[in-house]
Amino acid sequence: MKFIVALAFLAILGSLASALIFMMRSGPSDQPKSKNMVKALGLRVGISIFLFICVLIAWQLGYIHPTGIEAGR
């Protein structure tokens, strides 16, 4: 499970980097390539939602346990 989370985190960072590259480049008529940037940011959102769902499933199956402050303290 740790491998999947680490891989998803790297994918999120990679899609953010590609969105930054697409934002900084200019198109043929000095317009940013917003279509590619939107795709990269949409991919990041999708990966983030997938990672969140994986964490919830792992918690429900008992693979991970919360270790925070107890309730009522």
N, CA, C and O atoms as a CHARMM CRD file, in Angstrom:
* protein
*
  292
    1    1 MET  N      0.82200  -1.19000   0.00000 PROA 1      0.00000
    2    1 MET  CA     0.00000   0.00000   0.00000 PROA 1      0.00000
    3    1 MET  C      0.87000   1.25900   0.00000 PROA 1      0.00000
    4    1 MET  O      0.53500   2.25400  -0.64200 PROA 1      0.00000
    5    2 LYS  N      1.98900   1.20400   0.72700 PROA 2      0.00000
    6    2 LYS  CA     2.88300   2.36500   0.76000 PROA 2      0.00000
    7    2 LYS  C      3.42700   2.66700  -0.62800 PROA 2      0.00000
    8    2 LYS  O      3.62300   3.82700  -0.99000 PROA 2      0.00000
    9    3 PHE  N      3.67100   1.60900  -1.40400 PROA 3      0.00000
   10    3 PHE  CA     4.18600   1.78900  -2.75400 PROA 3      0.00000
   11    3 PHE  C      3.16700   2.51200  -3.63200 PROA 3      0.00000
   12    3 PHE  O      3.53500   3.39200  -4.41000 PROA 3      0.00000
   13    4 ILE  N      1.89400   2.14800  -3.51300 PROA 4      0.00000
   14    4 ILE  CA     0.84100   2.78300  -4.31000 PROA 4      0.00000
   15    4 ILE  C      0.70300   4.25100  -3.93800 PROA 4      0.00000
   16    4 ILE  O      0.55900   5.10100  -4.81600 PROA 4      0.00000
   17    5 VAL  N      0.74700   4.55600  -2.64800 PROA 5      0.00000
   18    5 VAL  CA     0.62900   5.94500  -2.19800 PROA 5      0.00000
   19    5 VAL  C      1.81800   6.76400  -2.69200 PROA 5      0.00000
   20    5 VAL  O      1.64400   7.88700  -3.16600 PROA 5      0.00000
   21    6 ALA  N      3.02700   6.20800  -2.58400 PROA 6      0.00000
   22    6 ALA  CA     4.21300   6.92700  -3.05200 PROA 6      0.00000
   23    6 ALA  C      4.15800   7.14300  -4.56200 PROA 6      0.00000
   24    6 ALA  O      4.51600   8.21300  -5.05200 PROA 6      0.00000
   25    7 LEU  N      3.71700   6.14300  -5.28500 PROA 7      0.00000
   26    7 LEU  CA     3.60500   6.26400  -6.73800 PROA 7      0.00000
   27    7 LEU  C      2.56600   7.30900  -7.12900 PROA 7      0.00000
   28    7 LEU  O      2.79700   8.10300  -8.04100 PROA 7      0.00000
   29    8 ALA  N      1.43200   7.31300  -6.45200 PROA 8      0.00000
   30    8 ALA  CA     0.39200   8.31200  -6.73900 PROA 8      0.00000
   31    8 ALA  C      0.88100   9.71600  -6.40200 PROA 8      0.00000
   32    8 ALA  O      0.58500  10.66300  -7.13000 PROA 8      0.00000
   33    9 PHE  N      1.62600   9.86300  -5.30900 PROA 9      0.00000
   34    9 PHE  CA     2.15700  11.17100  -4.94600 PROA 9      0.00000
   35    9 PHE  C      3.13700  11.67200  -6.00700 PROA 9      0.00000
   36    9 PHE  O      3.11400  12.85000  -6.36400 PROA 9      0.00000
   37   10 LEU  N      3.98800  10.79400  -6.50600 PROA 10     0.00000
   38   10 LEU  CA     4.90900  11.18500  -7.57000 PROA 10     0.00000
   39   10 LEU  C      4.16900  11.54300  -8.85700 PROA 10     0.00000
   40   10 LEU  O      4.57800  12.45100  -9.58000 PROA 10     0.00000
   41   11 ALA  N      3.08800  10.83500  -9.13900 PROA 11     0.00000
   42   11 ALA  CA     2.28400  11.15100 -10.32100 PROA 11     0.00000
   43   11 ALA  C      1.62800  12.52100 -10.17900 PROA 11     0.00000
   44   11 ALA  O      1.53400  13.26700 -11.15400 PROA 11     0.00000
   45   12 ILE  N      1.17300  12.85800  -8.97400 PROA 12     0.00000
   46   12 ILE  CA     0.58400  14.17500  -8.73000 PROA 12     0.00000
   47   12 ILE  C      1.62600  15.26500  -8.96200 PROA 12     0.00000
   48   12 ILE  O      1.35000  16.26300  -9.62800 PROA 12     0.00000
   49   13 LEU  N      2.81500  15.07300  -8.41600 PROA 13     0.00000
   50   13 LEU  CA     3.87500  16.06900  -8.61200 PROA 13     0.00000
   51   13 LEU  C      4.26800  16.18000 -10.08600 PROA 13     0.00000
   52   13 LEU  O      4.53100  17.27700 -10.57800 PROA 13     0.00000
   53   14 GLY  N      4.30900  15.04900 -10.78800 PROA 14     0.00000
   54   14 GLY  CA     4.63100  15.07600 -12.21000 PROA 14     0.00000
   55   14 GLY  C      3.58800  15.81600 -13.03500 PROA 14     0.00000
   56   14 GLY  O      3.93500  16.55900 -13.95300 PROA 14     0.00000
   57   15 SER  N      2.32100  15.61900 -12.71700 PROA 15     0.00000
   58   15 SER  CA     1.28600  16.32100 -13.48100 PROA 15     0.00000
   59   15 SER  C      1.28600  17.81300 -13.16700 PROA 15     0.00000
   60   15 SER  O      0.98000  18.62600 -14.03900 PROA 15     0.00000
   61   16 LEU  N      1.62500  18.18200 -11.93400 PROA 16     0.00000
   62   16 LEU  CA     1.76400  19.60800 -11.61400 PROA 16     0.00000
   63   16 LEU  C      2.93200  20.22000 -12.37900 PROA 16     0.00000
   64   16 LEU  O      2.83400  21.34400 -12.87100 PROA 16     0.00000
   65   17 ALA  N      4.02600  19.48900 -12.47700 PROA 17     0.00000
   66   17 ALA  CA     5.18100  19.99100 -13.22000 PROA 17     0.00000
   67   17 ALA  C      4.85800  20.14300 -14.70300 PROA 17     0.00000
   68   17 ALA  O      5.24900  21.12900 -15.32800 PROA 17     0.00000
   69   18 SER  N      4.14800  19.17300 -15.26400 PROA 18     0.00000
   70   18 SER  CA     3.80100  19.29000 -16.68400 PROA 18     0.00000
   71   18 SER  C      2.82400  20.43700 -16.91300 PROA 18     0.00000
   72   18 SER  O      2.89600  21.10500 -17.94500 PROA 18     0.00000
   73   19 ALA  N      1.91100  20.68000 -15.97300 PROA 19     0.00000
   74   19 ALA  CA     1.00900  21.82400 -16.11000 PROA 19     0.00000
   75   19 ALA  C      1.79100  23.12500 -16.07800 PROA 19     0.00000
   76   19 ALA  O      1.47700  24.05500 -16.82100 PROA 19     0.00000
   77   20 LEU  N      2.80500  23.20200 -15.22700 PROA 20     0.00000
   78   20 LEU  CA     3.64100  24.40100 -15.16500 PROA 20     0.00000
   79   20 LEU  C      4.38700  24.60400 -16.46600 PROA 20     0.00000
   80   20 LEU  O      4.48800  25.72900 -16.95400 PROA 20     0.00000
   81   21 ILE  N      4.91500  23.52100 -17.03800 PROA 21     0.00000
   82   21 ILE  CA     5.63100  23.63600 -18.31400 PROA 21     0.00000
   83   21 ILE  C      4.68800  24.10500 -19.41100 PROA 21     0.00000
   84   21 ILE  O      5.05100  24.97900 -20.19900 PROA 21     0.00000
   85   22 PHE  N      3.48200  23.54000 -19.48000 PROA 22     0.00000
   86   22 PHE  CA     2.52700  23.95800 -20.50300 PROA 22     0.00000
   87   22 PHE  C      2.10200  25.40900 -20.29800 PROA 22     0.00000
   88   22 PHE  O      1.84000  26.12300 -21.26600 PROA 22     0.00000
   89   23 MET  N      2.03200  25.84700 -19.04000 PROA 23     0.00000
   90   23 MET  CA     1.63400  27.22200 -18.75900 PROA 23     0.00000
   91   23 MET  C      2.73100  28.19900 -19.18600 PROA 23     0.00000
   92   23 MET  O      2.43400  29.29000 -19.67400 PROA 23     0.00000
   93   24 MET  N      3.99400  27.81100 -19.00500 PROA 24     0.00000
   94   24 MET  CA     5.10400  28.70600 -19.31700 PROA 24     0.00000
   95   24 MET  C      5.39600  28.78600 -20.81200 PROA 24     0.00000
   96   24 MET  O      5.89200  29.80700 -21.28900 PROA 24     0.00000
   97   25 ARG  N      5.09600  27.73000 -21.55300 PROA 25     0.00000
   98   25 ARG  CA     5.32500  27.75700 -22.99500 PROA 25     0.00000
   99   25 ARG  C      4.26300  28.59700 -23.66700 PROA 25     0.00000
  100   25 ARG  O      3.16200  28.77200 -23.14500 PROA 25     0.00000
  101   26 SER  N      4.60500  29.11000 -24.82000 PROA 26     0.00000
  102   26 SER  CA     3.60000  29.85200 -25.57400 PROA 26     0.00000
  103   26 SER  C      3.29900  29.11000 -26.86500 PROA 26     0.00000
  104   26 SER  O      4.15100  28.41400 -27.41600 PROA 26     0.00000
  105   27 GLY  N      2.08100  29.27100 -27.32900 PROA 27     0.00000
  106   27 GLY  CA     1.64300  28.60400 -28.54400 PROA 27     0.00000
  107   27 GLY  C      2.11800  29.33900 -29.77800 PROA 27     0.00000
  108   27 GLY  O      2.95600  30.23600 -29.68400 PROA 27     0.00000
  109   28 PRO  N      1.59100  28.96900 -30.93900 PROA 28     0.00000
  110   28 PRO  CA     2.03300  29.58800 -32.18300 PROA 28     0.00000
  111   28 PRO  C      1.69900  31.07900 -32.25400 PROA 28     0.00000
  112   28 PRO  O      2.42200  31.83300 -32.90500 PROA 28     0.00000
  113   29 SER  N      0.63700  31.51400 -31.61000 PROA 29     0.00000
  114   29 SER  CA     0.27900  32.94800 -31.66200 PROA 29     0.00000
  115   29 SER  C      0.43700  33.58400 -30.28600 PROA 29     0.00000
  116   29 SER  O     -0.38300  34.41100 -29.88700 PROA 29     0.00000
  117   30 ASP  N      1.48500  33.20400 -29.56100 PROA 30     0.00000
  118   30 ASP  CA     1.80200  33.71800 -28.22100 PROA 30     0.00000
  119   30 ASP  C      0.66500  33.54100 -27.22200 PROA 30     0.00000
  120   30 ASP  O      0.51200  34.34100 -26.29900 PROA 30     0.00000
  121   31 GLN  N     -0.12600  32.49900 -27.40700 PROA 31     0.00000
  122   31 GLN  CA    -1.15700  32.15900 -26.43700 PROA 31     0.00000
  123   31 GLN  C     -0.70400  30.90400 -25.69800 PROA 31     0.00000
  124   31 GLN  O     -0.16200  29.98700 -26.31600 PROA 31     0.00000
  125   32 PRO  N     -0.91800  30.85000 -24.38300 PROA 32     0.00000
  126   32 PRO  CA    -0.48900  29.64100 -23.65700 PROA 32     0.00000
  127   32 PRO  C     -1.25600  28.41200 -24.11100 PROA 32     0.00000
  128   32 PRO  O     -2.40700  28.50600 -24.53700 PROA 32     0.00000
  129   33 LYS  N     -0.63500  27.30700 -24.01900 PROA 33     0.00000
  130   33 LYS  CA    -1.28500  26.05300 -24.41100 PROA 33     0.00000
  131   33 LYS  C     -2.19600  25.61100 -23.27200 PROA 33     0.00000
  132   33 LYS  O     -1.88900  24.66900 -22.54200 PROA 33     0.00000
  133   34 SER  N     -3.29300  26.29100 -23.13800 PROA 34     0.00000
  134   34 SER  CA    -4.17600  26.06200 -21.99300 PROA 34     0.00000
  135   34 SER  C     -4.86200  24.69600 -22.06500 PROA 34     0.00000
  136   34 SER  O     -5.19900  24.12700 -21.02600 PROA 34     0.00000
  137   35 LYS  N     -5.07200  24.16700 -23.25100 PROA 35     0.00000
  138   35 LYS  CA    -5.72500  22.86700 -23.37200 PROA 35     0.00000
  139   35 LYS  C     -4.88600  21.77900 -22.70900 PROA 35     0.00000
  140   35 LYS  O     -5.41200  20.94900 -21.96700 PROA 35     0.00000
  141   36 ASN  N     -3.57900  21.78600 -22.97700 PROA 36     0.00000
  142   36 ASN  CA    -2.69000  20.80400 -22.35200 PROA 36     0.00000
  143   36 ASN  C     -2.58400  21.03900 -20.85300 PROA 36     0.00000
  144   36 ASN  O     -2.52600  20.08400 -20.07900 PROA 36     0.00000
  145   37 MET  N     -2.55900  22.29900 -20.43600 PROA 37     0.00000
  146   37 MET  CA    -2.46800  22.61600 -19.02100 PROA 37     0.00000
  147   37 MET  C     -3.71200  22.13100 -18.29100 PROA 37     0.00000
  148   37 MET  O     -3.60900  21.59000 -17.18900 PROA 37     0.00000
  149   38 VAL  N     -4.87200  22.31400 -18.88100 PROA 38     0.00000
  150   38 VAL  CA    -6.11800  21.86400 -18.27100 PROA 38     0.00000
  151   38 VAL  C     -6.13300  20.33500 -18.15900 PROA 38     0.00000
  152   38 VAL  O     -6.59300  19.79200 -17.15400 PROA 38     0.00000
  153   39 LYS  N     -5.63800  19.65100 -19.17100 PROA 39     0.00000
  154   39 LYS  CA    -5.57200  18.19100 -19.11200 PROA 39     0.00000
  155   39 LYS  C     -4.65100  17.73000 -17.98600 PROA 39     0.00000
  156   39 LYS  O     -4.97600  16.79500 -17.25400 PROA 39     0.00000
  157   40 ALA  N     -3.49600  18.39200 -17.85100 PROA 40     0.00000
  158   40 ALA  CA    -2.54800  18.00300 -16.80400 PROA 40     0.00000
  159   40 ALA  C     -3.13100  18.27000 -15.41900 PROA 40     0.00000
  160   40 ALA  O     -2.96400  17.44800 -14.51800 PROA 40     0.00000
  161   41 LEU  N     -3.80400  19.38900 -15.23200 PROA 41     0.00000
  162   41 LEU  CA    -4.40500  19.68600 -13.93900 PROA 41     0.00000
  163   41 LEU  C     -5.58400  18.75900 -13.65200 PROA 41     0.00000
  164   41 LEU  O     -5.79800  18.36000 -12.50700 PROA 41     0.00000
  165   42 GLY  N     -6.34200  18.41800 -14.68300 PROA 42     0.00000
  166   42 GLY  CA    -7.43000  17.46000 -14.50400 PROA 42     0.00000
  167   42 GLY  C     -6.90900  16.08000 -14.11600 PROA 42     0.00000
  168   42 GLY  O     -7.51500  15.38400 -13.30200 PROA 42     0.00000
  169   43 LEU  N     -5.78800  15.69500 -14.70100 PROA 43     0.00000
  170   43 LEU  CA    -5.15500  14.42700 -14.33300 PROA 43     0.00000
  171   43 LEU  C     -4.72600  14.45900 -12.87000 PROA 43     0.00000
  172   43 LEU  O     -4.88000  13.46600 -12.15800 PROA 43     0.00000
  173   44 ARG  N     -4.19100  15.59000 -12.41600 PROA 44     0.00000
  174   44 ARG  CA    -3.77300  15.71800 -11.02300 PROA 44     0.00000
  175   44 ARG  C     -4.95200  15.57500 -10.08200 PROA 44     0.00000
  176   44 ARG  O     -4.84700  14.91700  -9.04700 PROA 44     0.00000
  177   45 VAL  N     -6.06800  16.18300 -10.43200 PROA 45     0.00000
  178   45 VAL  CA    -7.26600  16.07100  -9.59400 PROA 45     0.00000
  179   45 VAL  C     -7.75300  14.62200  -9.55300 PROA 45     0.00000
  180   45 VAL  O     -8.12600  14.11900  -8.49300 PROA 45     0.00000
  181   46 GLY  N     -7.75000  13.96100 -10.69500 PROA 46     0.00000
  182   46 GLY  CA    -8.17400  12.56300 -10.73900 PROA 46     0.00000
  183   46 GLY  C     -7.27700  11.66100  -9.91000 PROA 46     0.00000
  184   46 GLY  O     -7.76300  10.77800  -9.20300 PROA 46     0.00000
  185   47 ILE  N     -5.96900  11.87600  -9.99200 PROA 47     0.00000
  186   47 ILE  CA    -5.03900  11.07400  -9.20300 PROA 47     0.00000
  187   47 ILE  C     -5.22100  11.35500  -7.71100 PROA 47     0.00000
  188   47 ILE  O     -5.14400  10.43800  -6.89400 PROA 47     0.00000
  189   48 SER  N     -5.46000  12.61500  -7.35600 PROA 48     0.00000
  190   48 SER  CA    -5.67100  12.96600  -5.94600 PROA 48     0.00000
  191   48 SER  C     -6.92400  12.29400  -5.39000 PROA 48     0.00000
  192   48 SER  O     -6.91500  11.79700  -4.26500 PROA 48     0.00000
  193   49 ILE  N     -7.98800  12.27800  -6.16600 PROA 49     0.00000
  194   49 ILE  CA    -9.22100  11.61800  -5.72300 PROA 49     0.00000
  195   49 ILE  C     -8.98800  10.11300  -5.58600 PROA 49     0.00000
  196   49 ILE  O     -9.45500   9.49900  -4.62700 PROA 49     0.00000
  197   50 PHE  N     -8.27200   9.52100  -6.53700 PROA 50     0.00000
  198   50 PHE  CA    -7.95200   8.09900  -6.46900 PROA 50     0.00000
  199   50 PHE  C     -7.13100   7.78800  -5.22500 PROA 50     0.00000
  200   50 PHE  O     -7.38500   6.78900  -4.55200 PROA 50     0.00000
  201   51 LEU  N     -6.15100   8.62600  -4.91300 PROA 51     0.00000
  202   51 LEU  CA    -5.32000   8.41700  -3.72800 PROA 51     0.00000
  203   51 LEU  C     -6.15600   8.51700  -2.45500 PROA 51     0.00000
  204   51 LEU  O     -5.98000   7.71500  -1.53900 PROA 51     0.00000
  205   52 PHE  N     -7.05200   9.47900  -2.38900 PROA 52     0.00000
  206   52 PHE  CA    -7.91600   9.63800  -1.22800 PROA 52     0.00000
  207   52 PHE  C     -8.80900   8.40700  -1.04100 PROA 52     0.00000
  208   52 PHE  O     -8.98500   7.93000   0.08000 PROA 52     0.00000
  209   53 ILE  N     -9.36700   7.90100  -2.13200 PROA 53     0.00000
  210   53 ILE  CA   -10.21200   6.70700  -2.06400 PROA 53     0.00000
  211   53 ILE  C     -9.39100   5.49600  -1.62300 PROA 53     0.00000
  212   53 ILE  O     -9.87600   4.67200  -0.84800 PROA 53     0.00000
  213   54 CYS  N     -8.14700   5.37900  -2.11100 PROA 54     0.00000
  214   54 CYS  CA    -7.28200   4.27000  -1.68400 PROA 54     0.00000
  215   54 CYS  C     -6.99400   4.34000  -0.19200 PROA 54     0.00000
  216   54 CYS  O     -6.97600   3.30600   0.47500 PROA 54     0.00000
  217   55 VAL  N     -6.77000   5.53400   0.34600 PROA 55     0.00000
  218   55 VAL  CA    -6.52400   5.68100   1.77800 PROA 55     0.00000
  219   55 VAL  C     -7.77100   5.28700   2.56600 PROA 55     0.00000
  220   55 VAL  O     -7.65700   4.61200   3.58900 PROA 55     0.00000
  221   56 LEU  N     -8.94600   5.69000   2.11700 PROA 56     0.00000
  222   56 LEU  CA   -10.18200   5.31300   2.79700 PROA 56     0.00000
  223   56 LEU  C    -10.41000   3.79800   2.77000 PROA 56     0.00000
  224   56 LEU  O    -10.81200   3.21400   3.77700 PROA 56     0.00000
  225   57 ILE  N    -10.16200   3.17700   1.64900 PROA 57     0.00000
  226   57 ILE  CA   -10.32300   1.72600   1.53900 PROA 57     0.00000
  227   57 ILE  C     -9.32600   1.01200   2.44700 PROA 57     0.00000
  228   57 ILE  O     -9.68500   0.05000   3.12500 PROA 57     0.00000
  229   58 ALA  N     -8.07800   1.47700   2.46500 PROA 58     0.00000
  230   58 ALA  CA    -7.07000   0.86000   3.33600 PROA 58     0.00000
  231   58 ALA  C     -7.45300   1.00100   4.79800 PROA 58     0.00000
  232   58 ALA  O     -7.22200   0.08500   5.58700 PROA 58     0.00000
  233   59 TRP  N     -8.02800   2.12000   5.16900 PROA 59     0.00000
  234   59 TRP  CA    -8.47900   2.32100   6.54600 PROA 59     0.00000
  235   59 TRP  C     -9.63000   1.37700   6.88300 PROA 59     0.00000
  236   59 TRP  O     -9.65100   0.77900   7.95900 PROA 59     0.00000
  237   60 GLN  N    -10.58800   1.24100   5.96400 PROA 60     0.00000
  238   60 GLN  CA   -11.72900   0.36000   6.19800 PROA 60     0.00000
  239   60 GLN  C    -11.30700  -1.11200   6.28100 PROA 60     0.00000
  240   60 GLN  O    -11.89200  -1.88000   7.04400 PROA 60     0.00000
  241   61 LEU  N    -10.31200  -1.50000   5.51400 PROA 61     0.00000
  242   61 LEU  CA    -9.85000  -2.88400   5.52600 PROA 61     0.00000
  243   61 LEU  C     -8.87300  -3.16800   6.66900 PROA 61     0.00000
  244   61 LEU  O     -8.49900  -4.31900   6.89100 PROA 61     0.00000
  245   62 GLY  N     -8.46500  -2.14000   7.38300 PROA 62     0.00000
  246   62 GLY  CA    -7.58700  -2.31900   8.52700 PROA 62     0.00000
  247   62 GLY  C     -6.11100  -2.30600   8.20900 PROA 62     0.00000
  248   62 GLY  O     -5.29800  -2.65900   9.06300 PROA 62     0.00000
  249   63 TYR  N     -5.73700  -1.90600   6.99200 PROA 63     0.00000
  250   63 TYR  CA    -4.31900  -1.84100   6.63300 PROA 63     0.00000
  251   63 TYR  C     -3.61500  -0.67800   7.32700 PROA 63     0.00000
  252   63 TYR  O     -2.43100  -0.77300   7.65100 PROA 63     0.00000
  253   64 ILE  N     -4.32800   0.40200   7.55200 PROA 64     0.00000
  254   64 ILE  CA    -3.75500   1.56300   8.24600 PROA 64     0.00000
  255   64 ILE  C     -4.66700   1.90600   9.42200 PROA 64     0.00000
  256   64 ILE  O     -5.87400   1.66500   9.38100 PROA 64     0.00000
  257   65 HSD  N     -4.06800   2.47200  10.47000 PROA 65     0.00000
  258   65 HSD  CA    -4.79900   2.81900  11.67700 PROA 65     0.00000
  259   65 HSD  C     -4.48200   4.25100  12.05900 PROA 65     0.00000
  260   65 HSD  O     -3.32800   4.67000  11.97200 PROA 65     0.00000
  261   66 PRO  N     -5.49700   5.02000  12.48700 PROA 66     0.00000
  262   66 PRO  CA    -5.22700   6.37200  12.95200 PROA 66     0.00000
  263   66 PRO  C     -4.47300   6.32500  14.29500 PROA 66     0.00000
  264   66 PRO  O     -4.77400   5.49800  15.15600 PROA 66     0.00000
  265   67 THR  N     -3.51600   7.20200  14.45400 PROA 67     0.00000
  266   67 THR  CA    -2.73500   7.23700  15.69000 PROA 67     0.00000
  267   67 THR  C     -2.73200   8.63100  16.29700 PROA 67     0.00000
  268   67 THR  O     -1.78900   8.99800  16.99800 PROA 67     0.00000
  269   68 GLY  N     -3.76300   9.40300  16.04000 PROA 68     0.00000
  270   68 GLY  CA    -3.83000  10.77100  16.54200 PROA 68     0.00000
  271   68 GLY  C     -4.23300  10.83700  17.99700 PROA 68     0.00000
  272   68 GLY  O     -4.22000   9.83300  18.70800 PROA 68     0.00000
  273   69 ILE  N     -4.59000  12.02500  18.42900 PROA 69     0.00000
  274   69 ILE  CA    -5.01100  12.25400  19.80100 PROA 69     0.00000
  275   69 ILE  C     -6.38000  11.61300  20.00700 PROA 69     0.00000
  276   69 ILE  O     -7.24800  11.69300  19.13800 PROA 69     0.00000
  277   70 GLU  N     -6.56500  10.98000  21.15600 PROA 70     0.00000
  278   70 GLU  CA    -7.83500  10.33200  21.44100 PROA 70     0.00000
  279   70 GLU  C     -8.94600  11.36500  21.55800 PROA 70     0.00000
  280   70 GLU  O     -8.70500  12.51400  21.92800 PROA 70     0.00000
  281   71 ALA  N    -10.17600  10.94000  21.23800 PROA 71     0.00000
  282   71 ALA  CA   -11.31800  11.83900  21.32600 PROA 71     0.00000
  283   71 ALA  C    -11.59600  12.18200  22.78500 PROA 71     0.00000
  284   71 ALA  O    -11.45900  11.33300  23.66600 PROA 71     0.00000
  285   72 GLY  N    -11.98000  13.40800  23.03000 PROA 72     0.00000
  286   72 GLY  CA   -12.33400  13.83400  24.37500 PROA 72     0.00000
  287   72 GLY  C    -11.16800  14.39600  25.16200 PROA 72     0.00000
  288   72 GLY  O    -11.32700  14.71200  26.34200 PROA 72     0.00000
  289   73 ARG  N    -10.02300  14.52900  24.56000 PROA 73     0.00000
  290   73 ARG  CA    -8.87200  15.08300  25.28100 PROA 73     0.00000
  291   73 ARG  C     -8.69400  16.51800  24.94800 PROA 73     0.00000
  292   73 ARG  O     -7.77500  17.16000  25.45700 PROA 73     0.00000
